[in-house]
Amino acid sequence: MKEKIGVLIKNYWEAYFPASAGKDQNFFTALNLSILFLMAIFIFVNPLLLSSVSNLSLYLSLLFLIILLIFKKTDFTLRTPLTLPFALFFFWAVFGLFFALDFNNSLNDIRSHLLKYLIAFFLLINYFNSQKRLEILSWLVISSTTIFTIGAIIYFYFVLGEPFTARLGTSRQLLGYKGFGDMFTGIMCYAIIFSITLILHYLYRSKSKTVKILLGVCVFILTVATILNQSRGAVIALFISLVILSIINKKTLIFVLAAVILIIAMPGFRDRVESRGLFTDVRTKMYRLTIEVIKDYPITGVGFGMQIYPNAKLVNLRKYNEKLPEKYQQKPWWIINTPHNTYLDIAVRTGIVGLIFFLSVLLIAVLMLWRIWRKSRNDYHKSWAVCLLASLASFLTLALFSDATYGSRAVLLYIILSMIVILWNLAKKETSEI
């Protein structure tokens, strides 16, 4: 066994660092491989609350890329079907700086919550640009999310001693729990449902019984975690994902049935739905309040900064609340100062024009997957197209119930979009019709 591993490492080394190569060539090869390794770390640590490691990995990758670009030792490209809509959205956000209610906060957030993710997106499509690397990318998401989920369940229910009727990962801001950071209740479902979709994709394709059992256990754990979150939006997103996956494999309907049984068996989620309903929520009042603000800033919004909308000195939500019909008004002493809806959040920060540019990114991504499904003759590409459509659909559904333009969930959106572009490029190599 040791000899086989030794031979494998030797062959790998010689493939990238042949004896005939000079020191300069080996140096630039090492930089390219380092970017691949660092971006793998960036993806893996995303749900694990290691923001310093994540940032270091990304910015080191960018530094190495700049060196490679200076010496013209990389084939890095910005050409993708999503480049133009991304550029339009980015430049519109920059244009909005001239009208932002808080210039400094908007400038900072354009850098840390837009430019940063765009850099990650282009690095991913350039360095995970093969079938094998696409699969590595997906396994990084699956493994890190599963590790986080198991840790979250153990910490919340067995270390903190919370009853199973309590919502998994209840916000530390509300109850003082430490350890969940940006992955508190509901938000962790972005990663969990994405991983469930990826796991089911492999479960259908795997021929090994051992692998199928392991993947089945992972799906069970992640599904239980979704229900323990008691997030109605997450359950809706999960069902949408499973229904889309059933396009390529009717066996997915078994998982739908299993999920229903688990929901019925979980008293916490059942009680929450019975008391609040599946669709009714205080969010209706929050959405109406956000729309009132959008009416006053319809073109450029209040500014890209995420601290503008909740800042009472800049946006008087109490006054906007008073304009609403009484049944849509929130209590004057407790007005929730966040849209809790990604699309309204983007509209209030960048205006209707910014929202159109953002939606154009999503629309083009969906059209790319549709074209792959229709034109590709390769079952591998078709199955991945359905998998990524299910992943994107579940994400966009969850985005209806929370803000998803920052933190770990925003990274997941750019991972999904990068995987769509990688798949598009792979399918294009197969047929010129795409």
C-alpha positions in Angstrom: 0.0 0.0 0.0 2.8 2.4 0.9 4.6 1.6 -2.3 1.5 2.4 -4.4 1.0 5.7 -2.6 4.7 6.5 -3.2 4.4 5.7 -6.9 1.3 7.8 -7.1 3.0 10.8 -5.5 6.0 10.3 -7.7 3.9 10.2 -10.9 2.0 13.2 -9.8 5.1 15.2 -9.0 6.8 14.3 -12.3 3.6 15.2 -14.3 3.7 18.8 -12.9 7.5 19.2 -12.3 9.3 17.2 -15.0 13.1 16.9 -14.7 13.6 18.8 -17.9 11.8 21.9 -16.6 13.8 24.9 -15.4 13.5 26.6 -12.0 11.4 29.5 -13.5 8.9 27.1 -15.0 8.6 25.1 -11.8 8.1 28.3 -9.8 5.1 29.3 -12.0 3.7 25.8 -12.0 3.9 25.8 -8.2 2.0 29.2 -8.1 -0.8 27.7 -10.3 -1.1 24.6 -8.1 -1.0 26.8 -5.0 -4.0 28.8 -6.2 -5.9 25.5 -6.8 -5.0 24.3 -3.3 -5.8 27.7 -1.6 -9.2 27.9 -3.4 -10.0 24.4 -2.2 -9.3 25.6 1.4 -11.5 28.6 0.7 -14.4 26.4 -0.3 -13.9 23.8 2.5 -13.7 26.3 5.4 -16.7 28.4 4.2 -19.3 26.8 6.6 -16.8 26.1 9.4 -16.6 29.6 10.9 -12.9 30.1 9.9 -13.2 33.5 8.2 -9.6 34.4 8.8 -8.4 31.2 7.0 -11.0 31.9 4.2 -9.8 35.4 3.6 -6.1 34.5 3.7 -6.7 31.7 1.2 -8.6 34.0 -1.2 -6.2 37.0 -1.0 -3.1 34.8 -1.3 -4.7 33.2 -4.4 -5.3 36.7 -5.8 -1.7 37.7 -5.1 -0.3 34.6 -6.9 -2.7 35.2 -9.8 -1.4 38.8 -10.2 2.2 37.5 -10.3 1.2 35.0 -13.0 -0.6 37.6 -15.0 2.4 40.0 -14.9 4.7 37.3 -16.2 2.0 35.9 -18.6 2.2 32.4 -17.1 -1.5 31.7 -16.9 -4.5 31.2 -19.2 -6.8 33.0 -16.8 -9.8 34.4 -18.6 -12.8 36.6 -17.7 -14.9 35.3 -20.7 -18.1 33.6 -19.5 -21.8 34.1 -20.3 -22.2 35.6 -16.9 -19.4 38.2 -17.2 -21.5 41.0 -18.8 -24.4 40.8 -16.3 -22.0 40.6 -13.4 -20.1 43.7 -14.8 -23.4 45.6 -15.2 -24.4 44.8 -11.7 -21.0 45.7 -10.3 -20.7 49.0 -12.2 -24.2 50.0 -11.2 -23.3 49.4 -7.5 -20.3 51.6 -8.0 -22.4 54.3 -9.8 -24.7 54.2 -6.8 -21.9 55.5 -4.7 -22.7 59.0 -6.0 -26.2 58.7 -4.5 -25.5 56.6 -1.5 -26.8 57.8 1.9 -23.5 56.5 3.4 -20.6 56.6 1.0 -18.1 54.9 3.2 -20.2 52.0 4.2 -21.3 51.4 0.5 -17.7 51.6 -0.7 -16.6 49.1 2.0 -19.4 46.7 1.2 -18.8 46.8 -2.6 -15.3 45.6 -1.8 -16.1 43.0 0.9 -19.5 41.7 -0.3 -19.3 42.0 -4.0 -15.8 42.4 -5.5 -14.5 39.7 -3.1 -17.1 37.2 -4.3 -16.5 38.0 -8.0 -12.8 37.4 -7.5 -13.6 34.0 -6.0 -16.0 33.2 -8.8 -13.5 33.8 -11.6 -10.7 32.0 -9.7 -13.0 28.9 -9.4 -14.0 28.8 -13.0 -10.4 29.1 -14.1 -8.8 26.6 -11.7 -11.6 24.0 -11.3 -12.0 23.8 -15.1 -12.2 20.1 -15.6 -14.6 17.3 -14.9 -12.4 15.9 -12.2 -12.0 19.3 -10.5 -15.7 20.0 -10.8 -16.3 16.9 -8.7 -13.6 17.8 -6.3 -15.3 21.2 -5.8 -18.6 19.4 -5.1 -17.0 17.0 -2.6 -15.4 19.9 -0.8 -18.9 21.4 -0.3 -20.4 18.1 0.8 -17.6 17.2 3.3 -17.3 20.6 5.0 -21.1 20.9 5.3 -21.5 17.5 6.8 -18.7 18.1 9.3 -20.3 21.4 10.3 -23.8 19.8 10.6 -22.7 16.9 12.8 -20.7 19.4 15.0 -23.7 21.8 15.2 -26.1 19.0 16.3 -23.7 17.7 18.9 -22.9 21.2 20.2 -26.5 22.5 20.4 -28.4 19.5 21.7 -25.7 17.5 23.6 -23.2 20.2 24.9 -25.7 23.0 25.4 -28.3 20.6 26.4 -31.1 22.1 24.4 -34.3 20.0 23.9 -35.0 18.6 20.4 -38.0 20.9 20.2 -35.6 23.9 20.1 -34.5 25.3 16.7 -31.0 24.2 15.8 -28.5 27.0 16.0 -30.8 29.6 17.4 -29.3 33.0 16.7 -26.6 33.9 19.3 -27.6 37.5 18.9 -31.0 36.6 20.4 -30.2 34.0 23.0 -26.5 34.5 23.6 -25.3 31.2 22.2 -21.7 31.2 20.9 -20.2 29.1 18.2 -22.6 29.5 15.3 -21.5 32.9 14.0 -22.9 33.4 10.5 -24.3 29.8 10.4 -27.1 30.2 12.8 -30.7 29.0 12.4 -32.1 29.0 8.9 -28.9 30.4 7.4 -27.1 27.0 7.7 -29.8 25.5 5.5 -28.3 27.2 2.4 -25.3 24.9 2.7 -27.2 21.9 4.0 -29.8 21.8 1.1 -27.1 22.4 -1.5 -25.1 19.5 -0.1 -28.2 17.2 0.0 -28.7 18.0 -3.7 -25.1 17.1 -4.5 -25.1 14.0 -2.5 -28.3 12.7 -4.2 -26.6 13.4 -7.5 -23.7 11.0 -6.5 -26.0 8.5 -4.8 -27.8 7.9 -8.1 -24.6 7.5 -10.1 -22.6 5.4 -7.6 -22.3 1.7 -8.1 -20.5 0.9 -4.8 -22.8 -0.3 -2.0 -20.5 1.1 0.6 -20.4 4.5 -0.9 -24.2 4.5 -1.2 -24.6 3.6 2.5 -22.3 6.4 3.5 -24.0 8.9 1.2 -27.4 7.7 2.5 -26.3 8.4 6.1 -25.1 11.9 5.1 -28.5 12.6 3.5 -30.3 11.5 6.6 -28.2 13.6 8.9 -28.5 16.7 6.7 -32.3 16.2 6.3 -32.8 15.9 10.0 -30.7 19.1 10.5 -32.9 20.9 8.0 -36.1 19.9 9.9 -34.4 20.7 13.3 -34.0 24.2 12.0 -37.8 24.4 11.8 -37.4 26.8 8.9 -40.5 26.7 6.7 -38.5 28.3 3.9 -35.9 25.6 4.1 -38.5 22.8 3.9 -40.1 24.5 0.8 -36.6 24.8 -0.8 -35.8 21.2 0.0 -39.0 20.0 -1.7 -38.4 22.1 -4.7 -34.9 20.7 -5.0 -36.1 17.1 -4.7 -38.9 17.6 -7.2 -36.4 19.0 -9.8 -34.0 16.1 -9.1 -36.9 13.6 -9.8 -36.6 14.7 -13.5 -33.6 12.4 -13.9 -34.5 9.8 -11.3 -38.0 9.1 -10.0 -36.4 7.5 -6.9 -36.1 11.0 -5.5 -39.8 10.8 -4.7 -38.8 8.3 -2.0 -36.8 11.0 -0.3 -39.8 13.3 -0.6 -41.9 10.7 1.3 -39.1 10.2 3.9 -38.8 13.9 4.5 -42.6 14.2 5.0 -42.4 11.4 7.6 -39.5 13.1 9.4 -41.4 16.4 9.4 -44.5 14.7 11.0 -42.2 13.0 13.6 -40.5 16.2 14.6 -42.8 17.9 17.2 -40.9 21.2 17.2 -41.4 21.8 13.4 -45.0 20.5 13.5 -45.9 22.9 16.4 -44.2 25.8 14.6 -46.3 25.2 11.4 -49.5 24.7 13.4 -49.0 28.0 15.3 -47.8 30.2 12.5 -48.9 28.4 9.3 -46.6 27.5 6.4 -46.7 30.8 4.5 -48.0 33.4 6.9 -45.4 35.4 8.7 -44.4 38.8 10.1 -42.2 39.0 7.0 -45.2 40.2 5.1 -45.1 43.4 7.2 -41.3 43.6 6.7 -41.7 43.3 2.9 -44.3 46.1 2.8 -42.0 48.3 4.8 -39.1 47.7 2.5 -41.3 48.4 -0.6 -42.2 51.8 0.9 -38.5 52.7 1.1 -37.9 51.5 -2.5 -40.6 53.8 -3.7 -38.5 56.8 -2.5 -35.3 55.4 -4.0 -36.4 53.5 -7.0 -33.5 54.0 -9.4 -30.2 53.8 -7.5 -31.4 52.7 -4.0 -30.2 54.0 -0.7 -26.6 52.7 -1.5 -24.9 49.3 -1.5 -23.9 49.6 2.1 -25.7 47.0 4.3 -25.7 49.3 7.3 -27.7 52.0 5.6 -31.2 50.5 5.7 -31.1 49.7 9.5 -29.6 53.1 10.3 -32.4 55.2 11.8 -30.5 58.4 11.1 -30.4 57.7 7.4 -33.6 55.8 6.8 -36.5 56.5 9.2 -38.3 53.2 9.2 -40.7 54.4 11.9 -42.0 57.1 9.6 -42.3 54.6 6.7 -44.1 52.2 9.0 -46.7 54.9 9.8 -47.6 55.2 6.1 -48.7 51.6 5.8 -52.2 50.4 6.3 -52.7 49.5 10.0 -52.8 45.7 9.4 -49.3 45.9 7.8 -47.7 48.1 10.4 -45.2 46.7 12.8 -45.2 47.7 16.5 -43.6 51.2 16.8 -41.2 50.1 19.6 -40.0 47.0 17.7 -39.6 47.6 13.9 -37.5 44.8 12.3 -34.9 46.8 10.3 -34.0 44.2 7.7 -35.8 43.2 4.5 -35.4 39.4 5.2 -35.7 38.9 1.4 -32.7 39.0 -0.9 -34.5 40.5 -3.9 -36.0 43.3 -1.8 -32.6 43.8 -0.1 -30.9 44.3 -3.5 -33.7 46.5 -4.7 -33.6 48.8 -1.7 -29.7 49.0 -1.9 -29.2 49.3 -5.7 -32.7 50.3 -7.0 -34.9 48.5 -9.5 -32.1 48.8 -12.1 -29.7 47.0 -9.9 -32.3 44.3 -9.2 -32.8 43.8 -12.9 -29.0 43.4 -13.5 -28.8 40.9 -10.6 -31.8 38.9 -11.9 -30.2 38.8 -15.3 -27.3 36.9 -13.9 -29.7 34.3 -12.5 -31.8 34.1 -15.7 -28.7 33.6 -17.9 -27.5 30.8 -15.5 -30.8 29.0 -15.8 -30.8 29.4 -19.6 -27.3 27.9 -19.7 -28.4 24.8 -17.8 -31.5 24.5 -20.0 -29.3 24.6 -23.1 -27.0 22.0 -21.7 -30.0 19.8 -21.0 -31.5 20.3 -24.4 -28.3 20.1 -26.6 -25.9 17.9 -24.8 -25.8 14.2 -25.8 -23.8 13.3 -22.7 -25.8 11.9 -19.8 -23.1 13.1 -17.4 -23.6 16.7 -18.5 -27.4 16.4 -18.4 -27.5 15.0 -14.9 -25.2 17.7 -13.6 -27.4 20.3 -15.3 -30.4 19.1 -13.4 -28.4 18.8 -10.2 -27.2 22.4 -10.5 -30.7 23.7 -11.5 -32.0 22.0 -8.3 -29.2 23.6 -6.3 -29.8 27.1 -7.7 -33.6 26.8 -7.3 -33.3 25.8 -3.7 -30.9 28.7 -3.0 -33.2 31.2 -4.7 -36.2 29.9 -2.8 -34.3 30.3 0.5 -33.4 33.8 -0.6 -37.0 34.8 -0.5 -36.9 34.4 3.3 -33.6 35.9 4.2 -30.8 38.2 3.0 -28.2 36.1 1.1 -25.8 38.7 -0.3 -23.1 38.3 2.3 -21.3 35.8 4.4 -21.2 32.0 3.9 -24.5 31.9 1.9 -23.3 34.4 -0.6 -20.1 32.3 -1.2 -22.4 29.4 -1.9 -24.3 31.3 -4.6 -21.0 32.1 -6.4 -19.9 28.5 -6.0 -23.2 27.3 -7.7 -22.8 29.9 -10.5 -19.1 28.9 -11.0 -20.1 25.2 -11.2 -22.7 26.1 -13.9 -20.0 28.0 -15.9 -17.6 25.1 -15.6 -20.2 22.6 -16.7 -21.1 24.9 -19.6 -17.4 25.0 -20.7 -17.2 21.2 -20.5 -20.4 20.7 -22.5 -19.2 23.2 -25.1 -16.1 21.1 -25.8 -18.4 18.1 -26.5 -20.7 19.9 -29.0 -20.6 23.2 -30.9 -24.4 23.5 -30.7 -24.2 24.8 -27.1 
